[in-house]
Amino acid sequence: MNDPIAKIDIFIVALAQDEPYLGSLRNNESINQNGYFVRQGNRTVYPRNNRSLVVRLRSESGVVGWGETYGLVAPKATAEIIRDLLTPFVLTRNPVDVERIHDELSDLMRVRGYVGGFYSDALAAIDIALWDVLGKQKQQSLAQLIGGQRMTSIPAYVSGLPRDTLLERTELAAQWAADGYDAFKFALPVADDGPLKEMAALRSRLGPSVKIACDLHWALSRQAAVSLDRELEPFCPWFLEAPLATEDIAGLAQVAHEAKGAIAVGEEWRTLFDAKLRIDREACQIIQPEMGHTGVTQFLRISRYAESKGLEIMPHSTIGSGIFLAASLQAASTFKNVRYHEFQHSIFRRFQSFTTGTMACESGDYMLPDGWGIGVEPSDEMQGHMTLYT
């Protein structure tokens, strides 16, 4: 098969919502002149209006593949890396060499911070699109390309409860539970009464059998994380996510060893090297690879390594148009240690119509996309929100 890539297009996709991600602004949170604000609970910048970055690869014979990465912050930075640097090294390449292409693109910037966010995200978008083209060329789904589906559906956990009061958040969780969802995760930056009261209220409202996790958004110290683990123990937390600053690997290992509950990390990882630094120190029990950051190639490498160590896999999925979510579900379906997949209901439900295909999340489970490649493409509605980057 010789059908090389002939053209690459880059799009910034508007994903505007009525309220910001995670809910309304809190005290001392304000939007600046460029449309950004900082969540005080984790000191992280977010845009008022969400965006995503999508790429379209076209082969010489006309086969089209789609990829996606994060476009939340400075999306033109990632777009320019693709346009100016990566495109010339991808054009004329054969998608059958997708992993080789990925590694060669990584090598281009190895001595200049290749693990950096914007560069790795650019690689992720290209990588997903190459796998999508390859699947269509071979008339196979992504799952078939990488070994075959083990699951035709994946349990979903409800991520985030974007309401202003604790009572409203518990009622929202109860509504999802009534719809068949049995696992939830709340976010520390918008748990206004503190994580202990948030967990206690949710446990009281949802009952003893529902799983409840807490996303700490990298905001705590080592001591505070271990103390919180002890405080939450009576409420049987499912897991604590991202307790410490990501660079504190030794601290993460200490927390994982001292905590009685499970520690989940990995959404910010870009490569297997990031994963090994934590997994080899037994610094987590659950890994959360994020397809929008890893692309398919690194997602597979991270998950295979984690599975070889007996760790649970619960892929992360935050803000996107549905392209990288489809790739994540396809890849996740091939692993036996995948327990759940994140369900960002405030994003997915709002933009579900942005992609074609069978991908859905109903009654507690994701229905996987079918068809060749990743199984979805931008719908006519989504194309009305796409701006070509030139």
N, C-alpha and C positions, 0 to 999 in steps of 0.2 A: 504494500500500500504506500503510494507516494502522493500525498495530497497536502502540501505544505501550507502554512499560514501566509495569506496574501495581504491582509488588511486588519488593522486594529483601530477601533473607535472607543472613546472614553466618554462616559456620561455622568453628570452629577444629577442625582434624583432627589427631588423635594419630597420630604416625608412630614410635612407640616401637620401639627396636631393642635387641638384646642388648648391643651396645657402641656408644660414641659414633661420630659421623661421623669418618672417617679412621682409626678404630681405637682401641685402648685408650689410657688416659691415660698420659702420659710423666712423667718426674721433675718434681716441683714443679708438677704440674697436679692440682688438686683441685676438687671440686664444691661450690659454695657453697649457702647456705640456700635460694636461689631456683632451684636446679637448673642453674646456669651454671658453666662453667669457661673458662679462658683457655689457648689453645694457645701455649706459650712460643715456638715457632718463628716465629709471625707476630703475636703479641700480640693476637689476635682472639678475641672471646667466642663460645662455642657452647653450646647447651643439651645436657644429658645425654640428654634424650628429645626427638627431633625433632618438629616440628609444621609444619603448613601452614595457610594461610588461604584458604578457598573461599567464593565468592559465588554465589548463585543468583538470576537475574533471570527474572521471569515477565511476559509481555506480557498485554494485556487479553484476547486470544483463548486464552491458556493456553500459548503457546509458552515453553519453558524454556531458558535459556542458562546455562552454567557458566563461571566464571572463577576464577583462582587466582593468589596471590602468595605471597611469603615470609612464614612465620609463625615463623621460628626464634627471634627475639628480640623480646620484648614484643609478641606478636601482638595483644593487646587494644588497643595504640596504633593499629595500622593499622585494626583492626575499628571502633574508635570514630570514626576519620576518615570511614570509609564511612558508618557509621550516622548520625552527628550532622551531618556537613557535606555529603557528596556525594549521599546518597540523595535529598534533596528536589530537587536539581538534575537528577537522572536520571529520576525518576518523571514520567510523562506524555510523555517524549521518545520519538521514533521511532528505532529502531535503524538505519534507513537513513541517518541523519545521524551515524553513529558517529564519523567523524573530526572533524566539527564539534563534537560533544559532548566529545570528548577535549580539543580545543584550548580550548574554553570552560571546562572544569574546570581545565585548567592555568592559565588566566588568573586564576581566582579567587584563587590564592595567589602570583601572580607577584611581588608586592612583599614577600612574607613567606617567602621561601626555598622556592619551588616545586620546586626541584631536589632537595630533601631526600628521604631514603630512604623514610620512612613514607608521606609524601604521594604520592610518585610510585608507590610500590608499590600503594597503594590505587587509584590511577588505572589501574594495569596490570590489576588484578583486574576492575574494572568494564569496562575496554576489551575484554578477552578475552571476557567474558560477552556484551557487546553484539554483537561479531562472531559469536559462537555463535548468538545469537538470530536475527541477520540471515541467517545461512546457512540456518537451519531455515525461516525465513519464505520465503526464495527457493528452498528445496530445492536448495541447492548446498553443496559443501564449502567450507571456508575457502580452500583453494588455488584453487578455481574462482572464488571471489569476487574474489581479488586478482590473477588473471591466468592461472591454469592451471598444473598440475603439469608440471615438467620431468623429475622423477624419481619413480618409484614405490617406490623404496627409497633409503636414504641410508647410506653407510658410517659405522660407529660406531667411536669410539676408546674403549678401556677407561680409565676415569678413576679413579685411586686404587687402591692395593694395601694394604688395611687388615689387615696382619699385623705381628706384633711384632718379627720379626727380618728381616734382609736376605735370608737364605736362604729364609725363608718367603715373602717378597714376590716373589722371583725365581721361585719354584716356582708361586706363584699366577699370575703373568704367563704362565708357560709353559703352564699349564692353559688359560688363555684363548686363547693362540696356537694350541693344539691344536684348539680349537673354531672356529677360522677367523678370529680377530681379528688384524689386522696393525698396529695402532697403539695406543700406550699413553701414559699420562701419570702420573708419580709426583709426590708432594707434598713440598716441602721441609720443612714442619713435622714430618713423621714419617719423614724420611730420616735416621735416627738416626746413621748413620756419615758423613753429609755427602753432598751431591749428586754429587760426583765418584765416590765409591765406589758410590753407588746406580746411577748411569748405567753405570759400568764393569761392574758385576755383571749388570745387565739386558742390556747389549749382549752380554756373553759368553754368557749363557744363551739369549737369543732369536735371536742371529745378526745378520748385517749388513743384511738386507733389511727388518726390522721397524722401524717408526717409533717413536721414544721421545722424549717431551717432558718438560719439567720445569716444574712450577708453583711459582714462587718466592713466591707469596702476598704480594707487595708488601713483602718483608722486607729487600731489599738496598739498599746505597748505589749511586750511579752507578759508582764505581770498582770496587766488588765485582761488580757485574753484568757489566761488560765483562771483568773478569779471569776470572769464571766461564765466560763465553762462550769465552774462549781455552782454558781448561783442558778444557772439554768437547769442543772441536773434534775431537780424534782419534776420538771416539765417535759423531760425526755426529748431534748432537741434532736432532730434528725442529723444535722451537721452544722458546723460553723464554717462559713466561707470567708476566705481572704482576711484572716485576722490581723496580719501585720503588713507593714510596708514590704513590697515585693522583693526589694534588695536584701532584706534581713533573712537570709536563708538559714543561718544558724539559729536565729530566734524562732523561725517557723518550726524547725526540727525540735527545739526545746518545747514549744507549745504542743506539738503533736505527741511528744513523748509523755508530757505531764497531764494533758487533758484526758478526761474520761470519755468524751464524745469524739465523733469523727471530725477531721479537718479536711475541707475541700478547697482546692486551689487550681489555677491553671488558665483562667480566661485570658490573661495577658501574655501567656507564653506564645512565642512564635515558632520555636523549633524544638526538636528532640533534645538539643543541648540544654535548653531552659528546663525541660522536664527532668532530665537526668540529674541536674544539680539538686533538685528537691527529692525526687524519688529515691535516689541512691542514699540519701540521708534519712530515709523513712520519715519524711517531713509532712506526709499527708496520707490519707486513706482513700480519698476520692479525687479523681482528676477531672478537669472541666475544659477540654480543648475547645477553642472557639474558631470555627471554620473561617470566619471573616478575617482572622489574624494569621492562621496557619496555612490556609489553602488545603487542598486534598492531600498533597504529598506529606506535609509535616503532620497533619491530623492523623494520618495512618501510622506514621513512624512513632508518634507520641503514644497513640492508643495501643499499638502492638507491644511497645515496651511496658506500658502500664499493665496490660493484661498478663504479660509474662511474669510480672511481680505480684499478681493476684489482686491488683487494685480495682476498685469499681470505677466505671466510666460514666459520667453524666455530662454530655456536651452542653456547653454554654451557648446561648444565642441571644444577642441583645437587639440592637437597632439595625434593621436592614429591610430591603424591599421584598425579600423572600428567596432571592437567588442563592445566597450562601446558606440559608436555612435548608433549602432543598438538598444541597450538596452534603450538609451535615447529617441530615436524616438518612440519606442514601448510604453514606460511609458508616454511620453509627449502626445501621441495621446489619452490618457484617460482623460485629463483635459480640461475643457471648457475655462479656462482662458489662455491657451497657444496661443500666438499671432504669434510668429515666433520661429524658431530654428536657431542657429548659423550655418553658412556654411563656414567652413574653406577650401575654394576652393583649395588653394595651397597644402593642405594635402590630402583632399578627392580625388581630381582628380588624384593626383599622385599615390595614393594607393587604388583606388577603386577596382582594380582587386585582392586585397589581401583577399577579402572575397567573399564567394558564396552568392547567394540569389538575391532578387529583389531590394535591397536598391539602390536608385539612387537620384540624384538631378538634375533636368532639368527644364528649363523655369520658374524658380522662386519658385519651390516647391520640397520638399523631397517626394519621393515615399517610403513608409514604407516597410521594409522587411516583407515577409510572411513566413509561416511555423511555427513550434512549437518552444517554447522557445523564444529566442531573434531573431531568424529567419536568422542568418548568422553563418557561420563557416569559419575557415581559408581555403583559396584556396590552390591549389598545389603551386602556385607562392609564397604565403606568407610563406608556410612551408619551402621553400628554404632560407628564411631570418630569421628563428627562431633558436635560440641556446638554447638547454636545459640547465637549471641551476641546478647544482648538488652540 
